[in-house]
Amino acid sequence: MTADNGGHAGVSGRGDYAEHPEHTERPEHPEHTSHPDTEGPEGPEYPGRTERPSHTERREHPQHAAHTDVVIVGAGFAGIGLGIRLRRAGHRDFVIIERAAAVGGTWRDNTYPGVACDIPAQLYSFSFRQKPDWSRVFAPGAEIAEYLREAARDEGLEPNIRLSTQLQSATWDARHGLWRITTSRGDLTARVLVTAAGRLSEPRLPDVEGIASFAGPRFHTAAWRHDVDLAGKRVGVVGTGASAVQLVPELARTAGEVVVFQRSAPYVVPRDDRAFTASERAFFAEHPEALGAARDALFAAAEAGFAQKSHGSTAAAEHRALALGHLERQVADPELRRLLTPDYEIGCKRVLISNTYFAAVASPTVTLEPSALQSVTATRATAASGASYDLDALVFATGFETTELPFSRRITGRDGRTLADQWMLGMSAYASTTVHGFPNLYVVDGPLASLGHNSAVEMIETQISYILGALAHPAAVLEVTAGAERDYTAELDRASADTVWLRGGCSSWYLDARSGRQTLLWPGTAAAFRARNGTFDPAPYVASRASTAHSSATRSSVLPSSAPPFSATHSSAAPSSAPHSSPTHSPAPQAAAEAATPPPSTPHQADGAPVLA
């Protein structure tokens, strides 16, 4: 699986395929007060907002809905990370709403056999809350979910989290300068709305003729049926993305027969994974500076992989040779090897990591069907090639809705347009975070804010820093100008034009089918994203101090933003661990850094999230 994100706050999207009941657990929590405690030290991360009222005051708002300064939608990495940074800065006036009955985002939801991260754990974690005792270089999914639960608990976030609470609508009220929010457990108003639901929260399912007639169990990998025993059964797996590459080897050991429906072959490279020894874990616990140095080394190694994303580059050719060499070593049958060889440039789709997938596909238990699942009748599944198979169960490893985020249909901006309408030709946002026409809305892990070579958590932390800067601004309402958003988007579109994502000869989940734009991936390094978007700049915003802000708003500046121009790389950026954590890391013993760092040949994948087909 791959990593990150999410807290889920949107339309279910599982449709006919999932047979599990809706969440029924409704944990009790304190009644909403007018706002949580807001008193506390101003703090370096949240300066300037000392005018907030104390927690004993009551603020009246339209329709007397419970009011809070900030509502965060989703309790995955992004929502929990922002909540931690807010609380550490002394800010208590926020609520995190989470539609599920527990925190953890995509790592809570994805519990299929073999689920794990494809970014090293020491890098796929908060820089400001590092964990010295990860069990492996690439952490299992359950361990990441526990890391997030522990973070929420130990950082005191639980009073701010409303579980089993789904966002139903959010509408900007220009007269009062706030968001009116309807949830499944009551109404809220908030000055600021942050969507932290991510792009791996809504399972994507193909349109398969006759799927409702299938006699056996059928479900998505993100809604694994642990009550279904697949031992000895005939199982169809639809998709060959990151989740499938992890799942198929597990099923091959227990199922009677596995049929893998492959629309297109993925590139797969070796996975340099191993368990950390007890002495290594103890060393990192005793020497935080060594853990920081190990993280920095992993970050630098991952950043070097961005060169592989340039169309026709030497780095891409070397990466392809690594993948094809891995295939040749693991699959002896030339015909099967031909079917498993991609017909597009490496990196055009997500590059996967596994030491066991090819061996599983080559085993007697597994049949590779080199075409998509087309139709189903009772227990028989027919592929686009015309081949048909008798199956007892169907598992959909078909990824998530990534370019048309379901929560966007529930958010209505200043002019009565939904965010989905605004994005009808593809997502866009200034600084990959704010959208013209949607004042005081911040989108984390949305347009052009993902990576194809490094950790998603690095990007999330940069966006969190940007949001904290915006919250510290004295204006009650901030709205980015249309021109700033348009220019930023055009600049990144130009930067994407010569990448493998657009010129690699494939159709991928990075592209918006409506416009053909690449709307997900930042076309540069994580360091360049931090340099460009890590500090809030008010220049391109319309700002107002008044509660009736929009009618009396004045432009904070008519000058161009002071943010640096786009650069795909930024060699002067500080190490990964430095900008987000207070300790200054000194060099660690060479042996410790090497022990935590996979060999340079290991290409880190798309940002660590549970992947799509």
Steps between C-alpha positions, in 0.01 A plus 500: 500500500618838487477745736369771647223687519199524579223541729188429326236759475294465189272281295554130556554411137507126564175434322403149408837348569529519876278285714600629841254704710538869561678611816258468789734572789420840645753572776396751759688825518465827688224729386607775263567818689503832326867426433771287660753658730696762311725628774865411505837630396510682172790286383736547207280299264182699554602860574283805509151369574479599866162665442319165510235487776541283804324167524244635748353750255220406266493620143162527336477398136221452249255230601702455824710217355799400707793715390871432482783687336622211281326185377727230357341227290678167539714335769779343299856627469394847386226561756694359793817682396324836480326433831831424671663815368201711608496359853875533540464866405241550774196508273204295626214649300470233232306182427603202287200319352552141388231289335643169624495369856877533543789716383762381255374584152601265222706290742192440710297393197753287313550176691538254213763223529849633434413870534810710563654835411732540203692792655747424782329547835761739637405737217129414489424653840485846653834680518376655825403164648757245394475138605823315587359150516342425162498126449619508139648733239159495325238495773192273490171686471380407848813652654441830318136504613614449860756780461219739405272384782784544747582845365139617538481359852838615631473850349166559671291518183216275611285783647520675162402198289138418410487139379217347297431851370468538125517827312172551319543856377707811555381837365677834520295772670643823359288723723645359820837393360481137603426146384163342577565128538246219518612163630331172577511596869397864497587840359810710548627838392869572456716787384733257321438166326784259426443190289742228605310208349775426250473315171507142627170501683242419233538156335477507122311215336482409132175476309459124458194360327298269722701560816187495717428145386830360628415221743808520719642769727643806328680788663767767458841466665419813703199318652655158561255229612678329786192284550553336158732200498675485163708192581470252215263728307517626141567872533504766231715808564411799283791740455880490514586812698680527831229335708478205259877457497490460879184289511560245221802332665298456819202350317727273295601327824149429623245510217434202279531711185561871432415675174659844458320729253768731357407797279863608472820362647668700779869565539623325817839555664664319794386572854800533731312426820615343824418500870681740730695321772430560867839669535424737212167598652664558838775708337250728326305541826816602685634721219226717344764678295580170327133448417488850353811435294356173371183681396702768323697235311179330390357833389807582292499157336132536412550851359759366257223291346323803358743499206329179384181693430648696209391359165783328311754558776800282576368457854171364364685258272704372794186460708334301220804274472475431874134402469543281191802329653291422807229350278748289304657360815166401650302372200658228287208444259558735202128524412400589854789745514370662181154542652655656810709750304349850491453673163543857631781707649592424859345744747204582276303290746601431854810283530446221751738323737485129577725197530212253492244611239670359189575173675135473605370570148738232367379243754255220407229654720476828304367569149580833337212622283650779285177697458237674711202336666205570270194315627375266770218247512444305822840341563651556157723799422580592139798711397525743210706236317200264505656262751273402788562362847291336771556694822386480861595856597598830337741752650531846346849648534397790280614798702322818597327809363798732467422773247132559583504513878153417635511757781519774235131444422411593857683832526333818364695822465434872491311507170281194564726270295612170643867414505419217258356756255808716543715198418291366214801520264748379759611593849705813563604697806745777576800368697322166442285600800254789442227554238360828368131538586540292818618736776667348806505153340825304505540171311770261621630227267293631212597660166866457399600416858599133468833350402618222273832444676491595869286498814151651505553595863769749395248674275230496766736662752584776253130572448440497874770767541332708229160471669643595840646813341162588351325447834749735665413779257286770671234496227176324584455391138756415233422417138760438232455700180394330179811627323738355759335160483490506120867598467615242755307223326626599155855506631473147636322376187798622298738329741308171463499510120830318448457239772434131455154556649388683185742366239546142617232343280255377763168584662537543874319619812727806499302644206156656506299323229289811435787729403804279464679715758737350754335625818649290781879509500726791586743519204807544716677383813356510851768754590385724215141473622610602848702793366205621293206426729636453852446863611172686470519817287193728518583690178268307264204507743203728550488555875255654743486545876124553504249222557313625194828463326409438142292811451772725642809303405811674382785337312791442735741567214489559128863400464612156384544243773837497673508123464793379289440405137449134420804277514475123466786458745624705791841393614527754779201368692559379854504128573169324539508483878607860557208725398230311685663406830671697771814293562802565284632167386871440515667242277432146613747215493542380143393150592171623644413701191584211273300258714186708452550588135420261214767474232502785244349272235171493688265751335246631748153498353223746457473635851428192694128463477296185426512501128269498212484275201 
